[in-house]
């Protein structure tokens, strides 16, 4: 008989609990509230997906997939279990001995370290399942924030490609704020059960990120009075189809990451 991962996972700053029928109203409300936030990345993010009826229909498939050991869907909640932060899932669709981790977060939960904490805890739990030896996270190339999560957790890049299969699995309600790309290029990263970093937490950085016009984000970092601005410029803006002068030019997330690494 196949061994399943735990139905409740303590991720420190949040909890991951198996998604059950009693959650359909909360799930529908979270999707409806975050449609604009999710639609650029999730093909399943339609107005109908934010209704209780559709979520109830999907829950039948979610329950069956868990029992069969095909997929494991979790609701991400604050530590007290009161506030829905998003949805995470593990999917057996990348070959034997492996699971793909997908997720999405509510807009007001981004930039607080929840995705990294939850993905790390879920990775460790998944690798305790006897027949699982490899984990992968597939991210849309344009979703820079999601691409940062596997890197923080010690996942190794394994290249990019085109995924022509649309997934309506909804662990992202579909599988991810870091999700398998359904069109365009997908970046993959993997980790095996020898490389998940586990240890005592030395420091937790509290960062608040504000969405501003277009691609512009303002990050309020510890120790700085003024926010750090992230955006697009030059070849990056051109790659994503921004028109000249459409948005103010600012260093991108990758520019700041490179600067931090070199510093």
RANORJO-V824714 format. One line per field, one symbol per residue. ss: DSSP state (2 for helix, 1 for strand, 0 for the rest). burial: + if it has 9 or more other C-alpha atoms within 8 Angstrom, else -. Layout:
# RANORJO-V824714
ss=???
burial=???
This chain:
# RANORJO-V824714
ss=00000001110001111100222222222222202222200000000222022222222222222222001111111100000111111110000001111111102220000222222222222200000001111111000222222222000111111100000010000101010000001111111100000000000000011110000011110000000111010222222000000000100022222222220
burial=----+---+-+--++++++----++-++++++-++--++-++++++--++++-+++--+--++-++--+++++++++++----+++++++++-----+++++++++--++---++++++++++++++-+--++++++++++-++-++-+++-++++-----++----+++++++++++++++--+++++++++--+----------+++-----+++++++-----+-+++++---++---+----+--++++--+-------
